[in-house]
């Protein structure tokens, strides 16, 4: 993977490049970031950059075409090793260790490096079992680093989700971090670093990976996956910084335009006195969305209400809006003010709560519509 394949993250990329260019590469580094973020992708790009055979002194990325880059990009370099959470499955009935799942791991990561633990468990057919890095993995870790690098400058070990290590595996890793083997680099990729042993934390160099911005995700979906910009913006808003979540939902909700639904809904709510029949029809449309899409619509609505409020306070707070949203937000900002914003938010949050608990969606929608309408009119009182 190239650094250029990863949206934005400019500061972290520069930090990683400089560590190599200045020859200050720490033997153990902890990429800490939220699920669906860039932590694993950055670790992979860094590993490729470290062992690139044709990288120049000031290169901003690995060359991408030398033998080392070609093998690393396929996750098939003999000096690139992985330790990941696994469990017994139909194909691996006992002694589940990472090395037995490398074919699945390659297809999983190469397909989408922004996925999370549950995605991985489903990918290997774990059903409802919990994945972990077992005590048997301690022996594997020691074996991995007992030999010198085969053909690259560095032997690299990427530990994905080390917080799931069995104490025996954690202690084996700790021993290696205390007495690091020569030319071996450990890259730990964690979503919950606070669960690691303090002694491990003290022996690794932190690399803080921020969640993706809404703009990062929108641009990525629009430019690389050809998602229409307005839809990409909606998906990005719902993803809450997780590119993995955005990629998972871009197709699932391709037929739903949450913005148009919300725009038409708010117009009905404001005129609820004369539009009760239309609200009932809209509630039927809401019910047909299905529970997950109903929840996503309400989550999107909460986010858009927040944007409208911020825009009303100062348009500079919301610099990027899709064309259709821009016109609506300008007009709707008159009806969402500090006076009623908390009440509007509470109504949408309560609706989400009730839908999540399988309340009748038509009743929830109709009742919420009346309450929202009365709150919208507060701004005109």
N, C-alpha and C positions, 0 to 999 in steps of 0.2 A: 504494500500500500504506500502511496505517496502522500506527503503532507498536503499537496494540492488537491487530493481527493476529498479532504475533510473540510467542511464549511467553516470559514472564519478561524477562531481559536488562534489568532495571530500572535498574541503574547506568549502563549505556551509553546507554540512552534518555534518562535525565536529563541526562547530559553533553551529548548532542547538542541537546536542547531548550535548555539553558542557553546554549550557544554562539550560538544564534539570538536568544534573548531578551535577551542581553547585547550582541548585535551584535559578537561576536568570532568570526565565521565564517572559519576558515582557508581560503585559496584552494586548498589541496591537502591531502587527508586520506587516510590509509591505513587501511582497515578490514582488520585482520589476524585471521584466524580459520581454524579447520580446515575441511576439506571436509565438507559436510553441516550446517554451522553456520549462524549467523544473519547473517554478514557482508554478503552480498548483499541480503538482506531488509532489514536495517537501513539500508543505503545507499539503497535504494529509498524507504523510509519517510522518511528524512531529506531526500531530494530533494523529495518531495511536501510535506513540512513547510516547507521553505525557500521554496517558490514558492506556497504556499497563499494565496489572495486574501482569505480571510475568517478567517484565524487571529487570535485576540486576543492581547494582549501576554503573557498568562500561560497560554495554551492548552497543554494537555498533548499535543495531537495536531493534525494537520491537520483541516480541517472535513469533508473527504470528499465535498463536493457542489458546490463552486465549479467553474467551468470548468477552472481549472488542475489541481485535484485529480482531476476526472473524466478529463481527458486523461492525466495522469501515471499514474493507476491502470491505464489501458489501455496504458501505455508508448507513447503516441502524441503526447506533447507535443512541439512543434517545438523547444523549448529543452532537451529531455532527450535526450542522445546517448549511444551505447554504442560501445565498442571491445571486441571479444571475439576469442578465438582461433578461427580458421577454417582450412579447407583446401579444396582442389578436390574437387568431388563430381560426380555425374552431372548435376545441374542447373546447377552453376557449374563449368564445365570449365577455366577459366583466370581469372587476375587475381582470386583470391579475397580479398575484403576484407569487413569487417563489414557495410557498408551493403547488400551483396547478400544478407544473411542475416537482415535485420531481421524479416521475417514469421515465420521459424522461431524467432528469438530471443524474440519476444513470446509465441508459443504455449508455448515451453519454460518461460519464467519464470512466466507467468501460471498455468500448470498446476502448478508446484511450484518455488518459488524456493530450495529447499534442495538442489538437485542439484549434481553435480560435473562435471568435465571429460569423463569417459568418457560420462556420460549425454548431454552436449551433442553429443559427436562422433557418438554413435549416432542422436541426434535429427535431425541434418542429413545422415545417410547417408554418413559419412566412412569407413565400413568399418574397415580397420586403419591408416588414415593418422593421422599426428600433427597436432594442431592447433597453430597459433602465431599471433602477431600480427606479420605480415610487414613487410618494409621498405616495401612499397607503402602500408601503413597510415600511414606517417609523413606522406605527403601528405594523407591523409584527416584526420589529427589537426589539421594546420595549417589545412585548409579549415574544419573544424568551428568553430574559434575565431576565424576571420578576420572573421566577421560579428558584429554586436551581437545581443543576445537579441531574438527576434521579438516576444514578448508578455509574458514573465515578467521578474521582477526579476533572476534569475540564469540564465545559460546553464550547464547542468550536463553534465559529461562523466563517465560511469562507465566505468572501465577494469576489466574483469573478468579476473583472472589476469594482471596485468602482468608477472609473472615469465617469461611465455612470449613476451615481446617480442623481436623481432629487434634487434640493436644499433642499426640505423638508426632504428627506431621509438623505442627507448629514448632515443637522443640527441635526437630531435625533441621527445619529452616533456620531457626535462631542460631543453632550451632554453626551453620554455613555462613550466616551473616556476621558472626563474631570472628570467624577465621575464613574469610572469603577465598575460594580457589582462584588462582591466577587467570586473568583474561576471561572471567565469567561475570556476566551481568544479570542480576535479578530484577525483573520489572513486575511489580505487584500492581494489579488493577482491582481496586476495591470500591464498592458502593457503600460500605459501612465500616470505615477504618477504625471507628471507635470500638469495634468489637475485637480488634486485634490485640495481641499481648503488648503491653506498654514497652516491654523490652525489644520487641520487633519494631515498633514505631520509632524508638530511639535510635535504631540502626539503619534507617532508610531515609533517603532524601525525598521530601514531599514534592509532588508535582500536582498542583491544584488545578482541576479541570472544571471550568464553569459550565453551567447548562447552556444549551444553544438559545440564542435570542429568537423571538418571533420572526424577525427579518431573516435570520440565518435559515430557518426551516422553510419559510415561504420561498426564498430564492432557490434553495436546494430542490424543493419539490417542483417548482415551476421550470427551472433550467434543466434539471437532470432527469426528471420523471414526467415532464410535459403536463403537469397538473395546471389547469387554468389558474391564473393568479388569484382571482377572488376566492376560489375554492381552496387553494393552497394557504391563503391567509386564514381562512376559517379553521382548517386542519391544524395549522401552526398554533393558533390561539388555544385550541383544545389540548394540544400536546404538552403545554406547560414546560417547555424546554427540552422535551424528550424527542429526539429525532426518531428513535425506535418506535415510539407510540405513533408518531406522525406517519411513518412509513406503513405501519400496520393498519392504520385507519383510512389511508388515502383512497383505497379501492373499496373498502367495506361501505363507505358512506358517499360514494361517488354520485349517487342519484339524489342525494338530499342537499338542498341549498338552505342551510340554516339561517343565513342572513335574510333571504326573502321571506321565509316563514316568520321570523321575528319581526321584521318590518311590518308585514301585514297584520300580525297579531297585535302589535302595539297600537296600530290605528284603530283596530276593533275595540281594544280595551279602553281607549280614550273616549270612544263614543258608545260605551257599553249600554247606556240607557236606550238607545235606538237600534242597537246592533246585537241584541241578545240572540236572535235567531241565527245570525251569522257566526256568533261565537260558538253556538252549539254545533254548527257545521264544521267550524275550525277544530273543535274538540274531537270530532270524528276523524279528521285528518291527523290530529295528534296521536290518537289511539293507533292508527294504522302504521305509525312509524316503528312500533315495537319498543320494548322497554329500554334496550341499550341506546337506541337512537333518541328516545325521549330524554334520557339522562344527559346525553351529549348535547342535545338541543338546549336544555336548561343550563348546562355548564357554559355553553357558548353565549347564551343570553346574559348570564352573570358577567362574563368577560366584556361583552359589548356595552352593558350598562356602565361598567367601570370606565370604559373608554369615553363614553358620552359625558360622564361626570367630569373627567379630567379635561376633556376638550372644552367644556363649558367654563372651567376655571381658567385654563390657558391652552389654546390650540397647540402650543409648542410641546405640551406633554404627550401629544399623540401625533407624531410627525408623519407616520405612514399609515394610510388607509387606502383600501381598494376603491376604485372609482365609484361604485354603487354605494358603498358604505359612507364615503365622504359626504355626499349630498344628504344622506339620511341623518348622519351624526350631527351635521350643522343644524338641521331643523329640530332634531329630537333633543338637542342640548337645552332647549328652552323648557323642557318638561322634566329634566333630571337635574336636580339641584341638591346642594347640601341639606336642604330642608327635607327632602323625601328620599334621598338615595339609600339611606339605611333601611327604610321601610320597603322599598322596591327590592333591595337585595335580600331582605328577610323573606319576602313572599316567594322569590325564585328559589331560594335555598330550601325553604319548607316544602315547596313543590317537588324539588329533587329528592328530598328525604322521603316523602310519601311514595313517590314512584319507585324508589329503590326498595321500598318495603311492600311492593306489590299492591298498593292502593289502586282503586279504579281510576285509570288515566283520564277518562272523560270527566269524571266528577272533580278530580284534582285540577284539571285544566280549566274547567268552567269556573270553579270557585276562585282559583288564582287570578283568572282574567278579571273578575269583578273587583277583587281586592286591588289588583294592579291599576285598574282604571281609576278607582277612587284616589289612589296615591298619586297618579299622574296629574289628576286635576288639582291636587294640592298646590302645584307650582303655579297654577293660574288663579288661585284664590287671593 
